[in-house]
Amino acid sequence: MKVHFVCTGNTFRSRMAEAYLKSKNIPNLEISSSGIHANRDKNGTVAGYTITILKNHHISEYLSPTWQQTTKELLEGQDLVIFMHKNHEAFCLNELHANVPKYITWDIPDIPDSLKVSEHLLEINERAEKDFQKIKDNIDKLNLV
């Protein structure tokens, strides 16, 4: 089974979801992620808070080395697509016209750009950790075994 996570830049939410699900080592599961605007490369290959959280949870070895741009072809090759937010679903279905056979949409919005400045580092890390906990909870409920 192929499971694919989609967020905005593929530097935070979808990459953490991908790493967490990979860390579960479920046989016969192919896991990947992408971002609808990954090609804008706003955070580099991965956000610093993503690395911090994955290291703190001892799963950084499961982090993909770089981001991936969401494409219609990529989505249509998956068995299950998980959108991090309804705006990702809308973009993929309405703008890319992807025919996604099975998908789930979560309500995990991105960290606002207004927070992504150095004086808000503690707040960013706290928010990112809460988002990771939501991602873990949602993945654990998927019953992919």
N, C-alpha and C positions, 0 to 999 in steps of 0.2 A: 504494500500500500504506500502511495506517495502522499505525504502531507506537506503543505506549503503555507508559510505565514507571510502576510503582506502588511507593511506599514508605509510610512512616508519616505524616509531616506534610507531604510535598511541599515541603520547604524545603532538602533536602540531596541525597540520593542520586539520586532520580528526576529532580530538576531538573538536576543535573550531567549525568546520562545524556542527558536531552533536549537540553541545550545542546551536548554533545559530538557527538551524532549529527546535530543540525542543522548544526553547523559543517562537516560533511563534504559538505554541499550535494549530496546524492544526489537526482537527478531523480525525480519521481513518488512521493516519500516524505513522508507527513504524520506529524509526530512530536509527541507530547504526553506529559504526565505528570500524576499525581495522587497523593493520599495518603489512606490509609484513615481517618486521623484528622486530616486537614488542617483541618477545621472547629474543632478545638481551638486552633489558631493559637498554639502554644507558642513558636515562634521568630520571630514576625512574618511578613512576606511571604517572607523567605528568611533562612537562617542566614548570619551574617557570614563564617564559614569557607568557605561555598559561593562567595560573591562573591570572596573572596581567591584561591581556587584558580582560578576561571574567569578572573580578571584575569591571574594568573600564567601561565596557558596561552593567553592572548590570545583567549579565546572568550566573554568576558562579554556581548558584543553578542547572543548567542544565548539568553540567559537570559530565560525568560518573566517577565512583570512581577509575577505573583502566584501564589499556590498555588491548587490546584483539588481539591475533594473528590471522592474515588472514589465512583462510583455504578454500579449494575448496568447502567443504560442506556449509560453511558460505555464500560464494558468491552465490552459486547456489540456495540458499533459499531466495534471494532478488528479488524484482521487478525492482529496479533501483540501479545500483552501480555507484558511482562517484569516479573516480580515481583522485587524486590530481595532478598527473604528468604521462607522457607517460611511464616512467620506471615502475610505479606501474601496469599499464595496461599490459605491456609486461610480467612482472613477473607472474601475475595472469593468463593470457591467455596461455602463452608459458611454464612456469615452473610448475604451479599448474594444467594446463590443465582444468581450470574452464570453464564451459559452462554458461556464463553470458548472460541471455536473452536480457537485455537492459542495456547499460552503456554509460557514458559520461566521457570524459577525459579532465581535466582542465590543464592549464600550470602554476602551482604554485609550483616551486621547493623548496626543503628544504633549511633551513639556513645552509650554509657551516660549517663543523666542525671547520674550521680555525677561524671562528668568535665566536665560542662557548667557549670563555675564558673570564675571568673576566674583562680584560681591554677593551673589546668591548661591554659591557652591554648596553650602550646607543644605539649603532648601531644595536644590536640584537633586542632591544625593538622597535626601529623605523621600522626595517624590518618586524618584527612580526606583528606590527599594520597594515602595508601596506598589508601584506598577508591576515590578517583578513578582511580588507576592500574588497579585491578581492573575498574572500570567500563569504562574505555577498552579494556583487553584483551578483555573479554567482547564489547563492541560490535564491535571489529575482527574478531572471529571469526564474527560473524553472517552475513557474506556477503550483504549486502542490495543490492549493486550490480546 
